[in-house]
Amino acid sequence: MTVLQNREKAHGKTMVQDEVSEDTLSRTLEYLRAGYPVHFSGPAGTGKTTTALALAKKRKRPVMIIHGNPELNNKDMIGDFTGYSSKKVVDQYVRSVYKKEEHVTESWRDGRLLEAVKNGWTLIYDEFTRSKPSANNLFLSVIEEGILPLYGTKQTEPFIRVHPDFRMIFTSNPLEYAGVYKTQDALLDRMITIQMNYLNEDREAIIIAKKTGLEKDEIKMITGLVSRLREKCSNENGTGPSIRASLMIAELAKRQDIEIDGDHQDFQRLCLDVLEFPIKRLSGETEPEKWIMKELKNLSK
Ligand SMILES: Nc1ncnc2c1ncn2[C@@H]1O[C@H](COP(=O)(O)OP(=O)(O)OP(=O)(O)O)[C@@H](O)[C@H]1O
């Protein structure tokens, strides 16, 4: 279970903000305040989780994170009995009298959703479409009726009421991604979906400069290279490498003191290592090294 007490840095996800992302955050914060769940949807590496964490931090409430996966079920969400605890008292104070009392109780552990709902926390449900749609049915009652049904839990109450401070932020990848389930329309209909897309090379360079301490102009060579390759991939009806690839190249070049120069052999090797496989995988291009080397030529100093 992941509970963040207003600590974005715990995931290394400190958000670098500019005017556009500040605007997104302030708009979505208003939606949350009004009680609507917010959903960030878009390709991998477009900053959905980073934005969700920064938004949750703005509420200044503890944050519970659930990561979507096909194994997730109602027991993870609501809770489960974890076993038995027993208490036995044997009283032989009077020798001729033998008195034995035994109490057995079941031990209950709250699930993640129940805990967040009860305490009025902010819930981030990251990549929620990776869970089976049936596991997400509970959210319909939470959003629509303001109750969390305690199905099949042997609890005496049939449901608990949602705390008035409880709020939800969802993130998801597009349906074409491997391992993503189609979400019930009824659930999508009840949230405000913000489409996230790749940032342009300038905005990516600002983020990476802040994260690595390298000069923005140098980083722009990397983000330019990656975004041109991304464009080529999308022309082939695929998706391309994300900001993560640019971040890897920048961090590794800095760490190994490699000059950011398209003619430099070590830099070429690094770019090929980072980019060849994702381009091949995402676009289906059989000779990605040719694309990369051609773009690197334009980066010569
Ligand atoms: N505004 C930003 N400030 C700081 N870092 C950022 C920002 N946007 C993206 N990043 C960095 O880019 C990378 C990808 O971001 P993030 O994990 O938020 O993307 P995502 O859309 O949730 O990806 P996925 O769908 O693969 O989970 C991370 O390393 C993150 O730290």
The ligand as an SDF file (V2000), in Angstrom:
LIG
                    3D

 31 33  0  0  0  0  0  0  0  0999 V2000
    6.1400   18.3770  -15.7150 N   0  0  0  0  0  0  0  0  0  0  0  0
    7.0560   17.4730  -15.3780 C   0  0  0  0  0  0  0  0  0  0  0  0
    7.9470   17.7420  -14.4170 N   0  0  0  0  0  0  0  0  0  0  0  0
    8.8910   16.8460  -14.0740 C   0  0  0  0  0  0  0  0  0  0  0  0
    9.0460   15.6560  -14.6190 N   0  0  0  0  0  0  0  0  0  0  0  0
    8.1900   15.3290  -15.5900 C   0  0  0  0  0  0  0  0  0  0  0  0
    7.1470   16.2020  -16.0230 C   0  0  0  0  0  0  0  0  0  0  0  0
    6.4600   15.5950  -17.0090 N   0  0  0  0  0  0  0  0  0  0  0  0
    7.0330   14.3990  -17.1760 C   0  0  0  0  0  0  0  0  0  0  0  0
    8.0640   14.2310  -16.3200 N   0  0  0  0  0  0  0  0  0  0  0  0
    8.9640   13.0740  -16.2200 C   0  0  0  0  0  0  0  0  0  0  0  0
    8.7290   12.2870  -17.3660 O   0  0  0  0  0  0  0  0  0  0  0  0
    8.6380   10.9140  -17.0470 C   0  0  0  0  0  0  0  0  0  0  0  0
    7.2820   10.3780  -17.4330 C   0  0  0  0  0  0  0  0  0  0  0  0
    6.2860   11.0210  -16.6560 O   0  0  0  0  0  0  0  0  0  0  0  0
    5.0460   10.2310  -16.0100 P   0  0  0  0  0  0  0  0  0  0  0  0
    5.4820    8.9770  -15.3420 O   0  0  0  0  0  0  0  0  0  0  0  0
    4.2710   11.2110  -15.2040 O   0  0  0  0  0  0  0  0  0  0  0  0
    4.2870    9.8870  -17.3480 O   0  0  0  0  0  0  0  0  0  0  0  0
    2.9580    9.0010  -17.5330 P   0  0  0  0  0  0  0  0  0  0  0  0
    2.1670    9.6950  -18.5830 O   0  0  0  0  0  0  0  0  0  0  0  0
    2.2930    8.7510  -16.2260 O   0  0  0  0  0  0  0  0  0  0  0  0
    3.5720    7.6730  -18.1240 O   0  0  0  0  0  0  0  0  0  0  0  0
    2.9880    6.1500  -18.0850 P   0  0  0  0  0  0  0  0  0  0  0  0
    1.6990    6.1660  -18.8660 O   0  0  0  0  0  0  0  0  0  0  0  0
    4.0660    5.3600  -18.7730 O   0  0  0  0  0  0  0  0  0  0  0  0
    2.8190    5.8180  -16.6470 O   0  0  0  0  0  0  0  0  0  0  0  0
    8.9290   10.7940  -15.5660 C   0  0  0  0  0  0  0  0  0  0  0  0
   10.3050   10.5040  -15.4000 O   0  0  0  0  0  0  0  0  0  0  0  0
    8.6170   12.1810  -15.0250 C   0  0  0  0  0  0  0  0  0  0  0  0
    9.3870   12.4360  -13.9010 O   0  0  0  0  0  0  0  0  0  0  0  0
  1  2  1  0
  2  3  1  0
  2  7  2  0
  3  4  2  0
  4  5  1  0
  5  6  2  0
  6  7  1  0
  6 10  1  0
  7  8  1  0
  8  9  2  0
  9 10  1  0
 10 11  1  0
 11 12  1  0
 11 30  1  0
 12 13  1  0
 13 14  1  0
 13 28  1  0
 14 15  1  0
 15 16  1  0
 16 17  2  0
 16 18  1  0
 16 19  1  0
 19 20  1  0
 20 21  2  0
 20 22  1  0
 20 23  1  0
 23 24  1  0
 24 25  2  0
 24 26  1  0
 24 27  1  0
 28 29  1  0
 28 30  1  0
 30 31  1  0
M  END
$$$$
